[in-house]
């Protein structure tokens, strides 16, 4: 049985950052995003695409890119990540390229929709 921590649309407050992460610090308000950007691949450097070669949507990966391991477990069994965000958990671990820092004054209950709702829904319906 494959266990997965799901979730896309939440705001998080950064608790800690890994080595080499420079655009975030503990206490920052952040949006986990499943369409991340590494900043180095041809797609990230293009003005025509945001489909990063490294961090594009991948529903099958379920693990962290750097070591192919999950950061979640239950009773010793790994629990897989969901599209790199897994926001329906009390805490989550995401690749730095899948986090967008936001203004700390932004109302968290309103801007949470930017994490998933806008990037999946904008342009999909006629209003």
C-alpha positions as CSV (number, residue, x, y, z in Angstrom):
1,X,0.0,0.0,0.0
2,X,1.3,3.4,-1.0
3,X,0.7,6.1,1.7
4,X,0.7,9.7,0.6
5,X,0.4,13.0,2.5
6,X,-1.8,15.1,0.2
7,X,-2.5,18.8,0.0
8,X,-1.8,21.7,-2.3
9,X,-3.5,24.9,-1.1
10,X,-2.2,26.2,2.1
11,X,0.0,29.0,3.5
12,X,2.9,28.0,5.6
13,X,5.2,29.9,8.0
14,X,8.8,28.8,7.5
15,X,10.2,27.1,10.6
16,X,13.6,26.3,9.3
17,X,15.6,26.2,6.0
18,X,18.2,23.8,4.7
19,X,21.8,24.5,3.8
20,X,22.2,26.8,0.8
21,X,18.6,28.3,0.9
22,X,19.0,32.0,0.7
23,X,15.6,33.4,-0.3
24,X,13.8,32.2,2.8
25,X,14.4,32.4,6.6
26,X,12.5,31.2,9.7
27,X,9.3,33.2,10.2
28,X,8.8,34.1,6.5
29,X,5.2,33.5,5.2
30,X,5.3,31.2,2.2
31,X,3.2,29.6,-0.4
32,X,4.2,26.0,-1.3
33,X,3.8,25.7,-5.1
34,X,3.8,22.5,-7.1
35,X,5.1,24.2,-10.2
36,X,8.5,25.0,-8.9
37,X,11.4,26.7,-10.5
38,X,15.1,25.7,-10.2
39,X,16.2,28.9,-12.0
40,X,18.9,27.1,-14.0
41,X,17.2,25.0,-16.7
42,X,16.2,26.2,-20.1
43,X,12.5,26.4,-19.2
44,X,13.2,28.5,-16.1
45,X,15.4,30.9,-18.1
46,X,12.8,31.2,-20.9
47,X,10.1,33.9,-20.9
48,X,7.7,31.4,-22.6
49,X,7.5,28.5,-20.2
50,X,7.4,27.7,-16.5
51,X,7.7,23.9,-16.8
52,X,11.0,23.5,-15.0
53,X,12.9,20.4,-16.0
54,X,13.8,19.6,-12.4
55,X,10.7,20.7,-10.4
56,X,7.8,20.3,-12.9
57,X,4.6,18.6,-11.6
58,X,5.4,15.0,-10.9
59,X,2.6,13.0,-9.2
60,X,4.7,9.8,-9.2
61,X,7.9,11.0,-7.5
62,X,6.7,11.0,-3.9
63,X,10.2,11.7,-2.5
64,X,12.7,14.5,-2.2
65,X,14.8,15.1,-5.3
66,X,18.2,15.3,-3.6
67,X,18.2,11.9,-1.9
68,X,15.1,10.1,-3.2
69,X,13.8,9.7,0.4
70,X,10.5,10.7,2.0
71,X,10.5,13.0,5.0
72,X,7.3,11.5,6.4
73,X,6.6,8.1,8.0
74,X,4.1,6.4,10.1
75,X,4.9,3.3,12.3
76,X,8.2,3.1,10.4
77,X,6.7,3.0,7.0
78,X,7.5,5.8,4.5
79,X,4.6,8.2,3.6
80,X,5.2,9.7,0.2
81,X,5.0,13.4,-0.7
82,X,2.2,14.7,-3.0
83,X,3.4,16.8,-6.0
84,X,6.2,18.2,-3.9
85,X,4.1,20.0,-1.3
86,X,2.1,17.7,1.1
87,X,0.5,20.6,2.8
88,X,-2.3,18.7,4.6
89,X,0.2,17.8,7.3
90,X,1.1,19.8,10.5
91,X,4.6,20.3,9.1
92,X,6.0,19.7,5.6
93,X,9.3,19.7,3.8
94,X,9.5,21.1,0.3
95,X,12.3,21.9,-2.2
96,X,13.3,25.6,-1.9
97,X,12.3,26.1,-5.6
98,X,8.7,25.1,-4.7
99,X,8.2,27.9,-2.1
100,X,7.2,31.4,-2.9
101,X,7.8,34.0,-0.2
102,X,4.8,36.3,0.3
103,X,4.2,39.6,2.2
104,X,3.7,38.9,5.9
105,X,0.8,41.4,5.9
106,X,-1.2,39.4,3.3
107,X,-4.3,37.8,4.8
108,X,-3.4,34.1,5.1
109,X,-7.0,32.9,4.7
110,X,-7.3,34.7,1.4
111,X,-3.9,34.2,-0.3
112,X,-3.9,30.5,0.2
113,X,-5.8,30.0,-3.1
114,X,-2.8,31.4,-4.9
115,X,-0.8,28.2,-4.1
116,X,-3.0,26.0,-6.2
117,X,-6.3,27.5,-7.3
118,X,-4.9,30.2,-9.5
119,X,-2.3,28.1,-11.3
120,X,-4.7,25.3,-11.9
121,X,-7.9,27.3,-12.6
122,X,-7.1,30.6,-14.1
123,X,-8.3,30.6,-17.7
124,X,-10.1,27.3,-17.3
125,X,-13.5,28.9,-17.0
126,X,-15.4,31.7,-18.5
127,X,-16.7,34.2,-16.0
